[in-house]
């Protein structure tokens, strides 16, 4: 018979056991005392109900790295990592005890790995322009981890993303960083920007040639989302007729389809307030449709919110967004909406750019800072390119053409009526 030891707060006495020069033996002693004082263990009993003693995590071994040391423990049978992480912010407590950056990671076979770093993660990481050479296809730099390694996100592999975080903690910086890097990609994706906080967040990007549409209100959002939905339906039917499974096969066959990046800031503006809120309910329906069916079609959805709740993020969008970036959030409830677990509420106070990046694994990162001056320097030639194209078109009496794939557009008749009847109305 197994019985959980009650998880409790670590006593202030242990929290005072800080040392700037902990040896490995001292660290092991501190971790052991942490497990015992925090009640991280199982009270094992025999058939008669008599206690056989408390089983605590067992030390397996350690491995030294250039950046620090990893200590591995095996949890006792009956105790799993999730039980502990939901009750105790282990990273934060051990960080306080050891005066080092600490990251606790779930391993295989009921193991946990405690990574203890030699140096603290820098509070500011300036974006290095040489990193642009490392961004291939739709892969972009999104952070630097405690090991000093660059962390990339590949939108070909993980199409949809949710970003959350309180104001002034780095959410806008992250979005501008993503747009800038993607706009410089040789693949030239199209952008659909939903700037729902007054129309200024994406101001410097609106004149890029890749920007297909900009929405500033829920009415504009609904109109542009309907257009997007109709384009998606056309592409789906075209792929079916051609026998393509996804956009990768279409590209391999020589098709010139563009990848479409849909960025929504702030998602709460599109959240329905009631069942009678027709415009926002229709927006939600179309966003769920995009989240469900577009991963292989070349459409990427990035939804951002300052204070995420279950009502703000559509269920299908959340379920199909395998990438999450969370800056500091005020509560564990908000953290659970973004990450499906607590932790974002424990990120450092007033530490802009510090975030949790989660895909199939979770990492604490520092998002690089790219100044507006650097952004303008990088995208200035692109804005000039559009200006020249528009000016030449006006002189020739031409209108700016629809940047959608021409063969795709010829293949299908317009879907404005059929699309509205299928979804969201």
C-alpha positions as a printed NumPy array, in Angstrom:
array([[  0.   ,   0.   ,   0.   ],
       [  1.339,   3.406,  -1.012],
       [  0.48 ,   6.735,   0.554],
       [  1.568,  10.172,  -0.538],
       [  3.524,  12.205,   1.949],
       [  1.742,  15.54 ,   2.246],
       [  3.477,  18.102,   0.067],
       [  4.343,  21.103,   2.177],
       [  6.098,  24.398,   1.863],
       [  9.845,  24.226,   2.232],
       [ 10.842,  25.672,   5.576],
       [ 12.541,  29.048,   5.725],
       [ 15.477,  27.341,   7.392],
       [ 16.354,  25.454,   4.225],
       [ 15.827,  28.522,   2.079],
       [ 18.58 ,  30.231,   4.041],
       [ 21.085,  27.509,   3.153],
       [ 22.538,  29.434,   0.258],
       [ 26.114,  29.265,  -0.88 ],
       [ 27.843,  30.711,  -3.885],
       [ 30.374,  27.874,  -3.937],
       [ 28.348,  24.703,  -3.478],
       [ 30.395,  21.567,  -4.102],
       [ 28.686,  18.533,  -5.588],
       [ 28.33 ,  16.875,  -2.179],
       [ 26.785,  20.024,  -0.699],
       [ 24.345,  20.226,  -3.589],
       [ 23.273,  16.593,  -3.122],
       [ 22.693,  17.227,   0.59 ],
       [ 20.597,  20.315,  -0.16 ],
       [ 18.492,  18.48 ,  -2.76 ],
       [ 17.961,  15.608,  -0.35 ],
       [ 16.855,  17.981,   2.408],
       [ 14.556,  19.733,  -0.066],
       [ 12.809,  16.438,  -0.912],
       [ 12.385,  15.606,   2.773],
       [ 11.202,  19.023,   3.958],
       [  8.869,  19.428,   1.005],
       [  7.386,  15.973,   1.523],
       [  8.354,  14.678,  -1.905],
       [  7.988,  10.994,  -1.101],
       [  5.746,   7.956,  -0.684],
       [  4.779,   6.419,   2.649],
       [  4.871,   2.704,   1.877],
       [  2.735,   0.382,   4.04 ],
       [  2.461,  -3.391,   4.287],
       [ -0.746,  -5.448,   3.954],
       [ -1.573,  -4.843,   7.598],
       [ -1.296,  -1.101,   7.117],
       [  1.913,  -0.747,   9.044],
       [  4.323,   1.851,   7.75 ],
       [  7.458,   0.52 ,   6.056],
       [  8.972,   3.971,   5.978],
       [  8.957,   6.897,   3.575],
       [ 10.571,   6.407,   0.17 ],
       [ 12.135,   9.582,  -1.249],
       [ 13.602,  10.127,  -4.742],
       [ 16.793,   8.11 ,  -5.173],
       [ 19.961,   9.686,  -6.529],
       [ 21.103,   7.866,  -9.69 ],
       [ 24.098,   9.869, -10.823],
       [ 25.329,  13.158, -12.253],
       [ 26.832,  14.394, -15.485],
       [ 29.067,  17.432, -15.89 ],
       [ 28.663,  19.795, -18.848],
       [ 30.342,  22.988, -20.   ],
       [ 27.315,  24.922, -18.76 ],
       [ 26.745,  23.096, -15.463],
       [ 25.798,  19.724, -13.95 ],
       [ 22.777,  17.452, -14.329],
       [ 21.679,  15.444, -11.283],
       [ 19.373,  12.511, -12.023],
       [ 16.918,  11.004,  -9.531],
       [ 14.459,   8.12 ,  -9.788],
       [ 11.076,   8.77 ,  -8.206],
       [  9.649,   6.063,  -5.93 ],
       [  6.97 ,   3.814,  -7.421],
       [  3.59 ,   5.517,  -7.125],
       [  4.925,   9.069,  -7.367],
       [  5.081,  10.791, -10.754],
       [  6.594,  14.067, -11.862],
       [  3.212,  15.687, -12.543],
       [  2.127,  15.163,  -8.91 ],
       [  5.154,  17.086,  -7.711],
       [  5.244,  19.871, -10.317],
       [  1.579,  20.748,  -9.721],
       [  2.218,  21.219,  -6.004],
       [  5.74 ,  22.611,  -5.741],
       [  7.676,  25.036,  -8.007],
       [ 10.833,  22.918,  -7.776],
       [ 12.865,  25.093, -10.15 ],
       [ 12.129,  28.217,  -8.123],
       [ 12.783,  26.637,  -4.707],
       [ 16.059,  24.979,  -5.735],
       [ 17.142,  28.189,  -7.47 ],
       [ 16.62 ,  30.03 ,  -4.178],
       [ 18.455,  27.37 ,  -2.17 ],
       [ 21.474,  27.129,  -4.457],
       [ 21.632,  30.708,  -5.743],
       [ 21.988,  29.287,  -9.254],
       [ 19.706,  28.95 , -12.269],
       [ 17.992,  25.566, -11.923],
       [ 15.759,  23.707, -14.377],
       [ 13.928,  20.499, -13.477],
       [ 13.038,  18.227, -16.383],
       [ 10.948,  15.087, -16.605],
       [ 12.959,  12.108, -17.844],
       [ 12.083,   8.564, -18.892],
       [ 11.479,   5.59 , -16.571],
       [ 10.147,   7.872, -13.811],
       [ 13.401,   9.807, -13.649],
       [ 13.779,  13.542, -13.152],
       [ 16.806,  15.578, -14.215],
       [ 17.858,  18.609, -12.191],
       [ 20.023,  20.901, -14.329],
       [ 22.121,  23.305, -12.271],
       [ 23.893,  25.997, -14.284],
       [ 27.252,  27.602, -13.568],
       [ 25.998,  31.026, -14.67 ],
       [ 22.654,  32.722, -14.485],
       [ 20.818,  33.293, -17.754],
       [ 21.46 ,  36.852, -18.977],
       [ 18.672,  39.353, -18.399],
       [ 19.049,  40.779, -21.912],
       [ 20.139,  39.019, -25.097],
       [ 20.652,  41.28 , -28.107],
       [ 19.738,  39.71 , -31.428],
       [ 22.864,  38.861, -33.42 ],
       [ 22.354,  39.571, -37.125],
       [ 24.603,  36.613, -37.958],
       [ 21.791,  34.374, -36.686],
       [ 19.774,  35.261, -39.792],
       [ 22.129,  33.052, -41.786],
       [ 21.085,  30.111, -39.583],
       [ 17.362,  30.601, -40.252],
       [ 16.521,  28.26 , -43.113],
       [ 13.096,  27.964, -44.696],
       [ 10.548,  28.769, -41.99 ],
       [ 12.878,  28.175, -39.04 ],
       [ 13.482,  31.211, -36.808],
       [ 15.385,  31.978, -33.604],
       [ 13.016,  32.362, -30.662],
       [ 15.372,  32.253, -27.697],
       [ 18.587,  31.38 , -25.913],
       [ 18.458,  28.774, -23.13 ],
       [ 20.449,  28.466, -19.912],
       [ 23.123,  26.464, -21.741],
       [ 23.733,  29.365, -24.111],
       [ 22.237,  27.416, -27.011],
       [ 20.061,  29.034, -29.671],
       [ 16.5  ,  27.715, -29.682],
       [ 14.787,  27.626, -33.076],
       [ 11.15 ,  27.206, -33.994],
       [ 10.318,  25.642, -37.375],
       [  6.844,  26.556, -38.627],
       [  7.045,  23.75 , -41.193],
       [  7.251,  21.195, -38.385],
       [  5.06 ,  22.887, -35.752],
       [  2.579,  25.104, -37.617],
       [  0.427,  26.771, -34.943],
       [  1.537,  28.74 , -31.89 ],
       [  0.002,  30.437, -28.848],
       [  1.806,  33.315, -27.127],
       [  0.756,  34.656, -23.731],
       [  2.117,  37.096, -21.218],
       [  1.384,  40.227, -19.255],
       [  2.119,  43.603, -20.778],
       [  5.777,  44.75 , -20.806],
       [  7.119,  41.236, -20.378],
       [  8.118,  40.647, -24.007],
       [  5.11 ,  39.393, -25.973],
       [  5.217,  42.249, -28.508],
       [  8.989,  41.89 , -28.837],
       [  8.546,  38.201, -29.633],
       [  5.913,  38.887, -32.301],
       [  8.034,  41.545, -33.995],
       [ 11.015,  39.189, -33.865],
       [  9.003,  36.443, -35.585],
       [  7.602,  38.734, -38.286],
       [ 10.998,  40.269, -39.053],
       [ 12.789,  36.946, -39.418],
       [  9.994,  35.364, -41.468],
       [  9.704,  38.392, -43.76 ],
       [ 13.404,  38.02 , -44.602],
       [ 13.013,  34.344, -45.459],
       [ 13.801,  33.424, -49.037],
       [ 10.431,  31.621, -49.052],
       [  8.577,  34.974, -48.737],
       [  5.456,  33.998, -46.776],
       [  2.302,  36.12 , -46.806],
       [  1.139,  37.794, -43.602],
       [ -2.401,  38.366, -42.364],
       [ -2.136,  40.711, -39.389],
       [ -4.904,  41.223, -36.861],
       [ -3.835,  44.304, -34.904],
       [ -6.636,  44.569, -32.356],
       [ -5.037,  46.863, -29.76 ],
       [ -5.471,  50.143, -31.602],
       [ -3.765,  49.331, -34.891],
       [ -0.227,  50.278, -33.854],
       [  1.487,  47.041, -32.767],
       [  2.279,  46.024, -36.352],
       [  2.568,  49.553, -37.735],
       [  6.089,  49.217, -39.118],
       [  5.198,  46.018, -40.992],
       [  2.008,  47.121, -42.748],
       [  3.777,  48.32 , -45.896],
       [  5.738,  45.126, -46.457],
       [  4.972,  43.51 , -49.82 ],
       [  4.219,  40.225, -48.051],
       [  1.422,  41.746, -45.942],
       [ -1.826,  40.62 , -47.541],
       [ -4.274,  42.156, -45.056],
       [ -4.421,  44.119, -41.807],
       [ -7.453,  44.005, -39.501],
       [ -8.024,  46.61 , -36.776],
       [-11.539,  45.776, -35.553],
       [-13.756,  42.74 , -35.12 ],
       [-15.759,  43.694, -38.261],
       [-12.577,  43.932, -40.356],
       [-11.386,  40.7  , -38.763],
       [-14.543,  38.846, -39.771],
       [-14.292,  40.081, -43.361],
       [-10.653,  39.046, -43.688],
       [-11.215,  35.75 , -41.884],
       [-14.001,  34.915, -44.349],
       [-11.623,  35.616, -47.218],
       [ -9.004,  33.411, -45.595],
       [-11.5  ,  30.61 , -45.076],
       [-12.521,  30.74 , -48.731],
       [ -8.874,  30.642, -49.883],
       [ -8.289,  27.656, -47.6  ],
       [-11.291,  25.791, -49.009],
       [-10.053,  26.453, -52.555],
       [ -6.599,  25.174, -51.66 ],
       [ -8.035,  22.072, -49.976],
       [-10.053,  21.194, -53.059],
       [ -7.13 ,  21.923, -55.367],
       [ -4.85 ,  19.633, -53.317],
       [ -7.49 ,  16.916, -53.388],
       [ -7.83 ,  17.164, -57.152],
       [ -4.047,  17.049, -57.622],
       [ -3.533,  14.253, -55.105],
       [ -1.346,  16.29 , -52.743],
       [ -1.288,  15.286, -49.092],
       [  0.194,  18.578, -47.93 ],
       [  2.016,  21.689, -49.084],
       [  5.372,  19.892, -48.961],
       [  4.177,  17.552, -51.739],
       [  2.828,  20.518, -53.69 ],
       [  6.186,  22.274, -53.481],
       [  7.985,  19.069, -54.498],
       [  5.761,  18.964, -57.586],
       [  6.852,  22.478, -58.543],
       [  3.795,  24.364, -57.263],
       [  4.364,  27.964, -56.15 ],
       [  2.047,  28.151, -53.178],
       [  2.815,  30.74 , -50.524],
       [  2.865,  29.958, -46.831],
       [  0.402,  32.19 , -44.97 ],
       [  1.2  ,  33.464, -41.466],
       [ -1.88 ,  34.591, -39.524],
       [ -1.025,  36.626, -36.418],
       [ -3.711,  37.762, -33.979],
       [ -2.955,  40.311, -31.266],
       [ -5.03 ,  40.656, -29.003],
       [ -7.14 ,  37.452, -29.068],
       [ -9.486,  38.663, -26.313],
       [-10.961,  41.271, -28.678],
       [-12.391,  38.466, -30.831],
       [-13.735,  36.451, -27.897],
       [-17.575,  36.295, -27.97 ],
       [-19.297,  37.977, -25.045],
       [-22.546,  36.084, -25.52 ],
       [-24.318,  33.709, -27.89 ],
       [-25.924,  36.713, -29.586],
       [-22.531,  38.25 , -30.409],
       [-22.719,  37.123, -34.046],
       [-19.588,  38.79 , -35.403],
       [-17.256,  37.397, -32.76 ],
       [-18.916,  33.984, -32.719],
       [-18.349,  33.751, -36.461],
       [-14.721,  34.827, -35.986],
       [-14.295,  32.094, -33.374],
       [-15.823,  29.469, -35.703],
       [-13.466,  30.385, -38.538],
       [-10.428,  30.427, -36.231],
       [-11.345,  26.94 , -35.002],
       [-11.678,  25.834, -38.637],
       [ -8.211,  27.249, -39.389],
       [ -6.747,  25.541, -36.323],
       [ -8.29 ,  22.197, -37.275],
       [ -7.576,  21.817, -40.99 ],
       [ -4.738,  24.052, -42.151],
       [ -1.564,  22.576, -40.618],
       [ -0.664,  20.743, -43.815],
       [ -2.029,  23.365, -46.205],
       [  0.584,  26.015, -45.498],
       [ -1.331,  28.235, -43.074],
       [  0.186,  29.053, -39.689],
       [ -1.869,  30.572, -36.888],
       [ -0.231,  32.562, -34.076],
       [ -2.655,  33.736, -31.384],
       [ -1.545,  36.118, -28.649],
       [ -3.192,  37.246, -25.444],
       [ -2.153,  39.301, -22.416],
       [ -4.354,  37.415, -19.978],
       [ -5.412,  34.096, -21.508],
       [ -8.541,  32.307, -20.328],
       [-10.453,  29.343, -21.682],
       [-13.058,  31.738, -23.11 ],
       [-10.479,  33.709, -25.081],
       [ -8.6  ,  30.9  , -26.832],
       [-10.866,  28.75 , -29.038],
       [-10.759,  25.102, -27.986],
       [ -9.708,  23.724, -31.382],
       [ -6.983,  26.362, -31.73 ],
       [ -5.532,  25.417, -28.359],
       [ -5.717,  21.673, -29.048],
       [ -3.965,  22.051, -32.404],
       [ -1.288,  24.52 , -31.296],
       [  1.681,  22.356, -30.383],
       [  3.937,  25.351, -29.739],
       [  3.436,  27.624, -26.74 ],
       [  5.443,  30.634, -25.59 ],
       [  4.495,  32.05 , -22.214],
       [  5.991,  35.082, -20.58 ],
       [  5.153,  35.856, -16.966],
       [  1.462,  35.488, -16.143],
       [ -0.311,  36.574, -12.955],
       [ -1.786,  33.204, -11.935],
       [ -1.29 ,  29.468, -12.31 ],
       [ -4.756,  29.353, -13.916],
       [ -3.583,  31.577, -16.774],
       [ -0.403,  29.508, -17.07 ],
       [ -2.494,  26.351, -17.409],
       [ -4.452,  27.91 , -20.284],
       [ -1.254,  28.51 , -22.259],
       [  1.018,  25.659, -21.145],
       [ -1.422,  23.089, -19.743],
       [  0.575,  23.368, -16.533],
       [  1.596,  25.973, -13.991],
       [  4.973,  27.695, -14.088],
       [  4.547,  30.953, -16.006],
       [  3.447,  32.658, -12.795],
       [  6.845,  31.787, -11.287],
       [  8.945,  33.458, -13.999],
       [ 11.087,  36.303, -12.638],
       [  9.252,  39.493, -11.677],
       [ 10.031,  42.44 , -13.959],
       [ 12.276,  40.268, -16.14 ],
       [ 11.318,  41.199, -19.686],
       [ 11.996,  38.542, -22.311],
       [ 12.123,  35.551, -19.94 ],
       [  9.685,  32.9  , -21.154],
       [  8.751,  29.249, -21.2  ],
       [  8.832,  27.66 , -24.652],
       [  6.949,  24.392, -24.883],
       [  6.547,  21.929, -27.737],
       [  7.184,  18.255, -26.995],
       [  9.45 ,  19.482, -24.19 ],
       [  9.569,  22.578, -22.002],
       [ 12.452,  25.045, -21.901],
       [ 13.079,  28.314, -20.129],
       [ 14.464,  30.821, -22.631],
       [ 15.457,  34.44 , -22.932],
       [ 13.835,  35.877, -26.055],
       [ 16.373,  38.003, -27.98 ],
       [ 15.708,  41.716, -28.161],
       [ 15.637,  43.275, -31.622],
       [ 15.363,  47.058, -31.508],
       [ 13.001,  49.001, -33.769],
       [ 16.053,  50.602, -35.396],
       [ 17.435,  47.182, -36.357],
       [ 14.   ,  46.034, -37.567],
       [ 13.674,  49.127, -39.788],
       [ 17.18 ,  48.573, -41.1  ],
       [ 16.341,  44.996, -42.058],
       [ 12.877,  45.458, -43.535],
       [ 13.447,  48.935, -45.016],
       [ 14.503,  47.533, -48.42 ],
       [ 11.332,  45.388, -48.481],
       [  9.112,  48.409, -47.808],
       [ 10.925,  50.319, -50.547],
       [ 10.34 ,  47.393, -52.901],
       [  6.578,  47.594, -52.329],
       [  6.597,  51.387, -52.661],
       [  8.301,  51.129, -56.053],
       [  5.937,  48.387, -57.222],
       [  2.863,  50.392, -56.185],
       [  4.197,  53.563, -57.803],
       [  4.944,  51.783, -61.08 ],
       [  1.497,  50.191, -61.034],
       [ -0.188,  53.555, -60.528],
       [  1.76 ,  55.068, -63.438],
       [  0.626,  52.194, -65.674],
       [ -2.96 ,  52.463, -64.489],
       [ -2.766,  49.069, -62.783],
       [ -4.186,  47.943, -59.467],
       [ -2.128,  45.96 , -57.007],
       [ -2.687,  42.301, -57.887],
       [ -3.971,  39.627, -55.539],
       [ -0.836,  37.733, -54.406],
       [ -2.622,  34.376, -54.252],
       [ -1.418,  31.522, -56.414],
       [ -2.699,  32.133, -59.946],
       [ -3.071,  28.486, -60.964],
       [ -5.002,  27.797, -57.763],
       [ -7.255,  30.809, -58.4  ],
       [ -8.018,  29.678, -61.968],
       [ -8.843,  26.17 , -60.819],
       [-11.797,  27.054, -58.587],
       [-14.711,  29.443, -58.926],
       [-15.14 ,  32.059, -56.175],
       [-16.378,  30.602, -52.908],
       [-17.817,  33.684, -51.2  ],
       [-21.365,  32.358, -51.08 ],
       [-20.594,  28.68 , -50.578],
       [-17.984,  29.403, -47.918],
       [-20.323,  31.556, -45.833],
       [-22.926,  28.827, -45.795],
       [-20.503,  26.128, -44.719],
       [-18.838,  27.585, -41.677],
       [-19.58 ,  30.304, -39.202],
       [-23.001,  31.445, -40.377]])
